[in-house]
Amino acid sequence: MTMDGLETAEGLDCIRIIEDLAKVLKKESGLRNVLPITTAKVPIVKFFHVRSGLEVDISLYNLALHNTRLLSAYAAIDPRVKYLCYTMKVFTKIYKEPKKPEILVDGWNVYFFDKIEELSVVWPDCGKNTESIGQLWLGLLRFYTEEFDFKEHVICIRRKNLLTTFKKQWTSKYIVIEDPFDLNHNLGAGLSRKMTNFIMKAFINGRRVFGTPIKIFPKEYPSKMEYFFDPEVLTEGELAPNDRCCRTCGKIGHFMKDCPMRRKLRRHRDYEDIKNQRYTESKEKRSKEEKETQTKTTEKESSIKEGKLYLCTPQKRKLARVVVETGREKTPRQSAEKWKRLEDRDIREKRCFICGREGHIKKECPQYKGAT
């Protein structure tokens, strides 16, 4: 997968893009087993397409597109290539070995000659091989089990002559495979001794099964394909060694400490621990409060019995007059009228007890002053 306008993945957060892509793919009903692998050197997302029955890997800016173009060119040169590639694909799936993600190579020259019409000009032997697909497949098994020396030579598709490990300066003791674009990358570097022996055993048994003529197929095999690709015969019933796989999920591309499933289980376990801790603390707090309440109640009852404490009934509260305000805002005119009414009331309240007139009190009355 690439982005419009970007030649390389420089400046992109590949892990986040792969995770977001996985979230989108999980919403599709036609896809199953969507799994983002972000801990590998090249983050990918794997899923299974239900309608076609194909397993799909999507990655960002690696050699996958160029490998596809290269295989397409091979198939265009000779139609038998796609049958051989598919047969090899089925053959390698008998032990269900997880596919290792491709290596991201920035700035590497991925050019190859893809002008099929002009191929005969640069390759004189083009089209001269007339062997059948069966002969080519059996020849491939015979070559890698009888003629090819894995300790001395490198599996290489870009040249006709054998390439030695000494020339590549590779010291691997097992299967050595040169990447068709990144010539410094050994695709077999991740193979262990157990896996190498397992693969070679499958090739040797496959050479024997496919190279032995048979007229009548055994009745226990419903089809010819199940006869030729029987894992009980090719791998002698053994499972592929998982010494290079994650011990938690069984997949390659990351170590056990970086396994996404382990991190998920750890987060769930931490959440449960915190939840249990909070529940325990809350339970202890409630128990402590209940004990304190019970102790206080016991002390109070004992004090009442001894006569040190008297029970008092609370007095009834007096009802207070509640003044409800309307909440209306008073205008200046209303305030002036109110003060005028108050002044009139004060004047009316000034009534003399000697003469009975309003406007003055007893000590201001002329009759009272005259009498004194």
C-alpha positions in Angstrom: 0.0 0.0 0.0 1.3 3.5 -0.9 0.2 7.1 -0.5 -0.6 9.4 -3.3 2.3 11.9 -3.8 4.7 10.1 -1.5 7.6 8.0 -2.9 8.8 6.6 0.4 7.4 6.0 3.9 9.7 8.7 5.4 7.8 10.9 7.9 4.8 8.5 8.1 3.7 6.8 11.3 3.4 3.3 9.7 2.3 1.6 13.0 -0.6 4.0 13.4 -1.6 3.7 9.8 -1.6 -0.1 10.0 -3.7 0.0 13.2 -6.2 2.4 11.7 -6.4 0.2 8.6 -7.1 -2.8 10.7 -10.0 -1.0 12.5 -11.6 -0.2 9.1 -11.1 -3.8 7.8 -12.7 -5.3 11.0 -16.0 -3.5 10.1 -16.2 -5.3 6.7 -18.4 -8.4 6.8 -16.5 -10.2 4.1 -13.3 -10.3 6.0 -12.2 -12.6 8.9 -9.3 -12.9 11.2 -8.1 -9.3 10.8 -4.8 -9.1 12.7 -2.4 -6.1 12.7 1.2 -7.0 13.4 2.9 -3.7 14.3 5.9 -5.1 16.3 7.6 -6.5 13.2 10.3 -4.5 11.3 7.7 -4.0 8.6 4.2 -3.5 10.1 1.5 -5.4 8.3 -2.2 -6.3 8.7 -3.3 -9.8 7.9 -6.8 -11.0 7.1 -8.8 -13.7 5.3 -11.1 -12.9 2.4 -14.2 -15.1 2.8 -15.5 -15.0 -0.8 -12.2 -15.8 -2.6 -10.7 -17.9 0.3 -7.4 -16.0 0.0 -5.2 -14.9 2.8 -4.1 -11.3 2.4 -1.2 -9.2 3.8 -1.1 -5.4 3.5 2.1 -3.4 4.3 3.4 0.1 3.6 6.2 0.9 1.1 8.1 -2.4 0.8 9.1 -4.7 -1.9 5.7 -6.5 -2.2 4.6 -4.5 -5.2 7.8 -5.1 -7.0 7.8 -8.8 -6.2 4.3 -9.0 -7.6 5.3 -7.3 -10.8 8.3 -9.6 -11.1 6.1 -12.7 -10.7 3.6 -11.3 -13.2 6.4 -10.9 -15.7 7.5 -14.5 -15.1 4.0 -15.7 -15.7 3.7 -13.6 -18.9 6.9 -15.2 -20.2 5.8 -18.7 -19.5 2.2 -19.6 -18.3 3.6 -22.7 -16.5 5.2 -20.4 -13.9 2.0 -19.5 -12.2 1.1 -23.2 -11.8 4.5 -24.0 -10.3 4.2 -21.0 -8.0 0.8 -22.0 -6.8 2.0 -25.6 -6.3 4.9 -24.4 -4.2 2.5 -22.2 -2.2 0.3 -25.2 -1.4 3.4 -27.3 -0.7 4.7 -24.8 1.8 1.4 -24.6 3.6 1.4 -28.2 4.7 3.0 -27.3 8.0 1.2 -23.9 8.3 4.4 -21.9 8.9 3.5 -18.2 9.4 4.7 -15.9 6.7 7.5 -13.6 7.6 6.9 -9.9 6.8 8.9 -8.4 3.9 11.8 -6.1 4.7 11.4 -2.4 4.0 14.2 -1.1 1.8 14.2 2.7 1.2 15.9 3.9 -1.9 16.8 0.5 -3.3 16.9 0.0 -7.0 14.0 -2.4 -7.9 14.4 -2.2 -11.6 14.1 -5.4 -13.7 13.5 -6.0 -17.4 9.7 -6.0 -17.9 9.4 -5.5 -21.6 8.1 -9.0 -22.5 7.9 -8.3 -26.2 11.6 -7.5 -26.4 12.7 -10.3 -24.1 13.8 -12.6 -26.9 16.4 -10.0 -27.9 18.2 -10.0 -24.6 17.5 -13.6 -23.7 18.2 -16.0 -26.6 16.9 -19.1 -24.7 13.4 -17.6 -24.2 10.7 -20.1 -25.1 13.1 -23.1 -25.8 12.1 -25.1 -22.7 9.3 -27.5 -23.6 9.0 -29.6 -20.4 5.6 -30.2 -18.9 4.5 -28.7 -15.5 5.0 -32.1 -13.8 8.5 -32.5 -15.2 9.4 -29.0 -14.0 8.0 -29.6 -10.5 9.7 -32.9 -10.2 13.0 -31.4 -11.5 12.7 -28.6 -8.9 12.4 -31.2 -6.1 15.2 -33.3 -7.5 17.5 -30.3 -7.9 17.2 -29.1 -4.3 17.3 -32.6 -2.8 20.0 -34.2 -4.9 22.2 -31.6 -6.6 22.1 -28.3 -4.7 24.6 -27.9 -1.9 23.0 -25.6 0.8 26.2 -25.2 2.7 28.1 -23.9 -0.3 25.6 -22.1 -2.5 22.9 -19.4 -2.3 19.4 -19.7 -3.7 19.3 -16.9 -6.3 16.9 -16.3 -9.1 18.7 -13.4 -10.8 21.5 -15.4 -12.4 21.9 -18.8 -14.2 25.2 -19.8 -12.6 25.4 -20.9 -9.0 26.2 -18.2 -6.4 28.5 -19.3 -3.5 28.1 -18.2 0.1 31.8 -17.3 0.1 31.2 -14.7 -2.6 28.3 -13.2 -0.7 30.3 -13.4 2.6 27.4 -15.1 4.3 28.3 -17.6 7.0 24.9 -19.0 7.7 24.9 -22.8 8.1 21.4 -23.3 7.0 19.3 -22.3 3.9 20.5 -19.1 2.3 18.2 -17.2 0.0 19.1 -13.9 -1.7 16.4 -11.2 -1.9 15.8 -10.4 -5.6 16.0 -6.6 -4.9 17.9 -6.1 -1.7 21.0 -8.2 -2.5 22.4 -7.8 1.0 19.4 -9.4 2.6 19.4 -13.1 3.4 15.8 -14.2 3.5 16.8 -17.4 5.3 18.6 -15.7 8.1 15.6 -16.3 10.4 15.6 -20.1 9.9 16.8 -22.2 12.8 18.4 -25.6 12.6 15.2 -27.4 13.5 13.2 -25.5 10.9 15.9 -26.2 8.2 15.8 -30.0 9.0 12.0 -29.9 8.9 11.9 -28.2 5.4 14.5 -30.5 4.0 12.6 -33.6 5.3 9.5 -32.3 3.5 11.4 -31.8 0.3 13.0 -35.2 0.4 9.6 -36.9 1.1 8.0 -34.8 -1.6 10.6 -35.9 -4.1 9.8 -39.5 -3.2 6.0 -39.1 -3.4 6.0 -37.1 -6.7 8.7 -39.2 -8.2 7.1 -42.6 -7.6 4.7 -43.7 -10.4 1.3 -44.8 -9.3 -1.6 -46.3 -11.3 -4.3 -46.7 -8.7 -4.6 -44.2 -5.8 -5.4 -45.6 -2.3 -9.1 -45.5 -1.3 -8.4 -43.5 1.9 -7.6 -40.5 -0.3 -10.7 -38.8 -1.7 -8.7 -36.8 -4.3 -5.3 -36.9 -5.9 -4.3 -33.6 -4.3 -4.8 -35.0 -0.8 -2.6 -38.0 -1.8 0.3 -35.9 -3.0 0.0 -33.2 -0.3 -0.6 -35.5 2.7 1.2 -33.9 5.7 1.4 -37.3 7.4 3.7 -38.4 4.6 5.5 -35.2 3.7 6.4 -34.2 7.3 5.9 -37.7 8.9 3.1 -36.3 11.1 5.4 -33.8 12.8 4.4 -30.2 13.5 6.6 -27.3 12.4 9.0 -26.2 15.2 8.1 -23.0 16.9 11.5 -22.1 18.3 11.4 -18.9 16.3 7.8 -18.1 17.1 6.3 -16.1 19.9 5.5 -18.4 22.8 2.3 -16.5 23.6 0.5 -16.3 20.3 2.6 -18.7 18.2 3.4 -16.2 15.4 6.7 -14.8 14.2 7.8 -11.2 13.7 8.0 -10.3 17.4 9.3 -11.6 20.7 7.1 -12.7 23.6 7.7 -9.5 25.6 6.4 -7.5 22.6 3.4 -9.7 21.9 0.2 -7.7 21.4 -1.9 -10.5 23.0 0.4 -10.5 26.0 0.0 -6.8 26.4 -3.8 -7.1 26.2 -3.8 -9.8 28.8 -1.5 -7.8 31.0 -3.8 -4.7 30.8 -6.8 -6.9 31.6 -5.0 -8.4 34.6 -3.9 -5.0 35.8 -7.4 -3.7 35.5 -8.8 -6.7 37.5 -6.1 -6.1 40.2 -7.0 -2.5 40.6 -10.6 -3.3 40.7 -10.1 -6.0 43.3 -7.8 -3.6 45.3 -10.5 -0.9 45.3 -13.1 -3.4 46.3 -10.9 -4.6 49.2 -10.1 -1.1 50.4 -13.8 -0.1 50.2 -14.8 -3.3 52.1 -12.2 -2.7 54.8 -13.3 1.0 55.2 -17.0 -0.1 55.5 -16.0 -2.7 58.1 -14.0 -0.2 60.1 -16.9 2.3 60.1 -19.3 -0.4 61.2 -17.0 -1.4 64.0 -16.6 2.2 65.2 -20.4 2.8 65.0 -21.0 -0.4 67.0 -18.5 0.6 69.6 -20.0 4.0 70.0 -23.5 2.5 70.4 -22.3 0.1 73.0 -20.5 2.9 75.0 -23.7 5.0 74.8 -25.9 2.2 76.0 -23.5 1.4 78.9 -23.4 5.1 79.9 -27.2 5.3 80.0 -27.4 2.2 82.2 -24.8 3.7 84.6 -26.7 7.0 84.8 -24.0 9.1 83.3 -25.9 10.1 80.3 -29.5 11.5 80.1 -31.7 11.4 77.0 -33.0 14.8 76.0 -35.9 15.2 73.6 -35.5 18.0 71.2 -37.9 21.0 71.6 -40.2 21.9 68.9 -39.0 24.7 66.8 -41.1 27.8 66.7 -42.6 28.6 63.4 -41.0 31.6 61.9 -42.9 34.1 59.9 -42.0 33.7 56.3 -42.0 36.8 54.2 -42.4 36.1 50.5 -41.1 38.7 48.3 -42.6 39.1 44.8 -39.2 39.8 43.3 -40.4 42.8 41.4 -38.0 45.6 41.0 -39.1 48.9 42.6 -39.2 52.1 40.5 -38.1 55.6 41.8 -41.8 56.7 41.7 -42.9 53.9 43.9 -40.1 54.7 46.4 -41.1 58.4 46.5 -44.7 57.6 47.2 -43.7 55.2 49.9 -41.6 57.8 51.7 -44.4 60.3 51.4 -46.8 57.9 53.0 -44.3 57.3 55.8 -44.0 61.1 56.4 -47.8 61.5 56.5 -48.0 58.6 59.0 -45.3 60.2 61.2 -47.2 63.5 61.1 -50.5 61.8 62.0 -48.8 60.0 64.8 -47.6 63.4 66.3 -50.8 64.1 68.3 -50.7 66.2 71.5 -52.3 64.7 74.6 -53.0 68.2 76.1 -54.9 69.9 73.2 -55.6 66.9 71.0 -54.2 68.5 67.9 -51.8 66.9 65.4 -48.4 68.1 64.4 -46.8 68.3 67.8 -46.3 66.3 70.9 -47.0 67.2 74.6 -43.7 69.0 75.4 -44.2 71.2 72.2 -47.8 72.1 73.0 -48.3 75.9 73.7 -50.8 75.1 76.5 -48.3 72.9 78.2 -45.6 75.5 78.0 -48.0 78.2 79.3 -49.0 76.1 82.2 -45.4 75.5 83.2 
